[in-house]
Amino acid sequence: MRKFWTIAVILALLLISASGIVAASVTGGLPLVAPVVNTVLPDNTPPIWPFMFVIIACGAISGFHSLVASGTSCKQIAKEPDCQFVGYGSMVLESFLAVLVITCVGAGVAMAVKLNDGTILSGKAAWLHYYDSWLGEKGLSDKIAPVVVGAANMMGKLRLPESVGVTLMGVFIASFAGTTLDTSVRIQRYVVGELATDLRIRFLANRWAATTFVVLVAAGLAFATGASGTGAMKLWPLFGTSNQLLAALALLVVTLYLKRRGGFKFLVTAIPCLIMLVITNWAMVQNELIFLTKKLV
């Protein structure tokens, strides 16, 4: 029941955000100021290729999603045809979310940005307030701020006060984080339980013990660098790599399955698998070189 209400809140906020976009567009108050191609890149910006491919692929073909599908989606279906509705339907919904976020950061922020000193920016100046430097070098709050501000601005066209819009977006993002955390812990518990069963470690095979182990390990990683709880950020730059290599592994499994069935259908997954392996490893090497360069300097 808790999961149902969480999903209901997320869907409701998606609809409110979409309604805000429609209202702002109809009134002509939604300027699209983000350039299609930004040729003037801020300092410390990594090469757009291959990193942009990995960023887009994290939503389009995600290894984490393949884990979710194997561990939790199977519990949501009564028969095989339901996979289309649950799996494909979820990806369509996530694509809808991506469009909303792009609209928030590409146009919504241009409606108004209020600075700490009371100055109000709009148009290109408001967009540059967030994107005149490389956001990858900043904290999580700086990266989320354009989405929250942009959404709140558009919700304002529905007569919702700015404070209400910001609060709703805060709940929205927290709900996504909560469901992701819940799913991550559940999947890790499955993995730990299966490994414990194979290794005959009976204590860890118990779901309560496995869950406790997973949570304690995650907490240890989070607080490894201090009380700030940002220890896991040390590994965050490699999230895209690990996610896409996991997606490539999923494609490889499907490729082998189709190959055994005969014919050339296996090429449908074999070619994307090869592309994922090449570009993701390329991005990983580039990322490691950037990391080592910073350490040496």
C-alpha positions in Angstrom: 0.0 0.0 0.0 2.9 2.4 0.8 4.4 1.7 -2.6 1.0 2.4 -4.2 0.7 5.8 -2.6 4.3 6.7 -3.5 3.6 6.0 -7.1 0.3 7.8 -7.0 2.1 10.9 -5.7 4.7 10.7 -8.4 2.1 10.4 -11.2 0.1 13.3 -9.7 3.1 15.5 -9.7 4.0 14.5 -13.2 0.6 15.6 -14.3 0.8 18.9 -12.4 4.2 19.6 -14.0 2.9 18.8 -17.5 -0.1 21.0 -16.9 2.3 23.8 -15.9 4.2 23.4 -19.1 0.9 23.6 -21.2 -0.3 26.7 -19.2 3.1 28.5 -19.6 3.2 27.6 -23.4 -0.4 28.8 -24.1 0.3 32.2 -22.4 3.5 32.6 -24.3 5.6 32.8 -21.1 7.9 29.8 -21.7 11.0 31.0 -23.5 13.3 28.3 -24.8 16.7 29.8 -24.1 19.0 26.7 -24.0 21.0 26.5 -27.2 20.6 23.3 -29.3 24.4 23.1 -29.6 26.5 25.0 -27.1 29.8 25.7 -28.8 31.2 27.7 -25.9 31.9 25.1 -23.2 32.8 26.1 -19.6 36.2 25.2 -18.1 36.7 21.6 -16.9 34.0 20.3 -19.2 34.8 16.7 -20.3 34.7 15.8 -24.0 31.1 15.6 -25.2 31.9 12.3 -26.9 31.8 9.6 -25.6 30.3 10.9 -22.3 27.1 12.3 -23.8 26.4 8.8 -25.2 26.7 7.2 -21.7 24.5 9.9 -20.2 21.7 9.4 -22.7 22.1 5.6 -22.6 21.6 5.6 -18.8 17.9 6.4 -19.5 17.5 4.7 -22.9 19.2 1.4 -22.0 20.1 1.0 -18.4 21.7 -1.9 -16.7 20.0 -1.0 -13.5 16.7 -1.4 -15.2 17.6 -4.9 -16.4 18.3 -5.8 -12.7 15.0 -4.3 -11.7 13.2 -6.3 -14.4 14.8 -9.5 -13.3 14.2 -9.0 -9.6 11.1 -7.0 -9.1 9.2 -6.6 -12.4 8.6 -10.3 -12.6 6.4 -10.0 -9.4 4.2 -7.4 -11.2 3.1 -9.7 -14.0 0.5 -12.4 -14.2 1.4 -13.7 -17.7 4.1 -13.1 -20.2 2.2 -10.5 -22.4 2.1 -8.3 -19.2 5.8 -7.7 -19.7 5.1 -5.2 -22.5 2.8 -3.1 -20.4 5.0 -3.1 -17.3 8.4 -2.9 -19.0 7.8 -0.8 -22.1 5.2 1.3 -20.2 7.7 2.1 -17.5 10.2 3.3 -20.1 7.6 5.4 -21.9 6.8 7.0 -18.5 10.5 7.7 -17.8 10.8 9.2 -21.3 7.9 11.5 -20.4 9.8 12.5 -17.2 12.9 13.2 -19.3 11.0 15.6 -21.5 9.6 17.4 -18.4 13.1 17.8 -16.9 14.6 19.1 -20.2 11.8 21.6 -20.4 12.4 22.7 -16.8 16.2 23.3 -17.3 15.9 24.5 -20.9 13.0 26.9 -20.6 11.4 27.0 -17.2 14.4 28.5 -15.4 14.4 31.4 -18.0 11.0 32.6 -16.6 12.6 33.8 -13.4 15.5 33.1 -11.0 15.6 35.0 -7.7 19.1 35.4 -6.3 19.9 35.7 -2.6 20.3 39.5 -2.8 16.8 39.9 -4.2 17.9 40.3 -7.9 15.6 38.6 -10.3 17.1 37.2 -13.5 15.2 36.1 -16.6 15.8 34.9 -20.1 19.3 33.9 -21.1 20.8 35.5 -18.0 18.7 33.2 -15.8 19.8 30.1 -17.7 23.5 31.1 -17.6 23.2 31.6 -13.8 23.2 27.8 -13.6 25.0 26.7 -16.8 27.9 29.1 -17.3 30.1 26.6 -15.4 30.4 22.8 -15.5 27.8 21.4 -13.1 29.7 18.2 -12.8 32.1 20.1 -10.5 29.3 21.2 -8.2 27.3 19.5 -5.5 24.0 17.6 -5.8 21.9 20.6 -4.7 23.3 22.8 -7.5 22.4 20.1 -10.1 18.9 19.7 -8.9 18.2 23.5 -8.4 17.5 24.2 -12.1 14.8 21.5 -12.3 13.1 22.6 -9.1 13.2 26.3 -10.0 12.0 25.7 -13.6 9.2 23.4 -12.5 8.1 25.9 -9.8 8.0 28.7 -12.4 5.8 26.8 -14.7 3.5 25.7 -11.9 3.1 29.3 -11.1 1.0 29.6 -14.3 -1.5 27.3 -12.5 -1.8 30.0 -9.8 0.4 27.9 -7.4 2.7 30.0 -5.2 6.4 29.6 -5.7 6.9 28.1 -2.2 4.2 25.4 -3.0 5.8 24.6 -6.4 9.3 24.2 -4.7 7.8 22.0 -2.0 5.9 19.8 -4.5 9.1 19.3 -6.5 11.0 18.5 -3.3 8.4 15.8 -2.6 8.6 14.6 -6.2 12.4 14.2 -6.2 12.4 12.7 -2.7 9.8 10.1 -3.8 12.0 9.1 -6.8 15.0 8.8 -4.5 13.0 6.8 -2.0 11.7 4.3 -4.5 15.1 4.0 -6.1 16.7 3.3 -2.7 14.0 0.8 -1.9 14.6 -1.0 -5.2 18.4 -0.9 -4.9 18.3 -2.5 -1.4 15.9 -5.1 -2.6 18.0 -6.1 -5.5 21.2 -6.2 -3.4 19.4 -8.4 -0.9 18.6 -10.8 -3.7 22.2 -10.9 -4.9 23.6 -11.4 -1.4 21.0 -14.1 -0.6 21.8 -16.0 -3.8 25.6 -15.8 -3.2 25.1 -16.8 0.4 23.0 -19.8 -0.7 25.7 -20.9 -3.3 28.5 -20.4 -0.7 26.4 -22.2 1.9 26.5 -19.2 4.3 23.0 -19.9 5.8 22.9 -16.9 8.0 23.2 -14.4 5.1 20.7 -16.4 3.0 18.0 -15.2 5.4 16.3 -12.1 3.8 16.4 -10.1 7.1 20.1 -10.8 7.6 20.9 -10.1 3.9 19.0 -6.8 4.0 20.8 -5.7 7.2 24.1 -6.6 5.7 23.3 -4.5 2.6 22.2 -1.5 4.5 25.2 -1.6 6.8 27.6 -1.8 3.9 25.9 1.1 2.1 26.1 3.2 5.3 29.7 2.3 5.7 30.4 3.6 2.2 28.3 6.7 2.7 30.1 7.7 5.9 33.6 6.5 4.8 34.7 10.1 4.3 33.1 11.6 7.4 29.8 12.6 8.9 28.7 14.4 5.7 27.5 11.0 4.3 29.0 11.8 0.8 31.5 9.0 0.7 29.7 7.2 -2.1 30.3 10.3 -4.3 33.8 9.0 -4.7 32.4 6.2 -6.9 29.6 8.3 -8.5 31.8 9.3 -11.6 31.9 5.6 -12.5 28.1 5.0 -12.2 27.5 5.6 -15.9 30.2 3.1 -16.8 29.0 0.4 -14.4 25.4 0.9 -15.4 26.1 0.6 -19.2 28.4 -2.4 -18.8 25.6 -4.1 -16.9 23.3 -3.2 -19.8 25.8 -4.7 -22.3 25.8 -7.9 -20.2 22.0 -8.0 -20.3 22.2 -7.6 -24.1 24.8 -10.3 -24.3 22.6 -12.8 -22.4 19.7 -12.1 -24.8 22.0 -12.4 -27.8 23.2 -15.8 -26.7 19.5 -16.9 -26.2 18.5 -15.7 -29.7 21.6 -17.3 -31.2 20.6 -20.7 -29.8 17.2 -20.3 -31.3 18.7 -20.0 -34.8 18.5 -17.5 -37.5 19.9 -13.9 -37.6 17.6 -12.4 -34.9 20.5 -12.3 -32.5 21.9 -9.4 -34.5 19.1 -7.2 -33.1 20.8 -7.3 -29.7 24.4 -8.3 -30.7 25.1 -5.0 -32.6 23.8 -2.7 -29.7 25.8 -4.9 -27.3 29.0 -4.4 -29.2 28.4 -0.6 -29.5 27.7 -0.4 -25.7 30.9 -2.3 -24.9 33.1 -0.2 -27.1 31.8 3.2 -26.2 31.3 2.5 -22.5 34.8 1.2 -22.1 36.1 4.2 -24.0 34.3 6.5 -21.7 35.6 4.6 -18.7 39.2 5.0 -19.8 38.7 8.7 -20.5 37.1 9.2 -17.0 40.0 7.4 -15.3 42.5 9.5 -17.1 40.8 12.7 -16.0 40.7 11.3 -12.4 44.4 10.4 -12.5 45.4 13.8 -14.0 43.6 15.6 -11.2 45.3 13.4 -8.6 48.8 14.0 -10.1 48.2 17.8 -10.3 
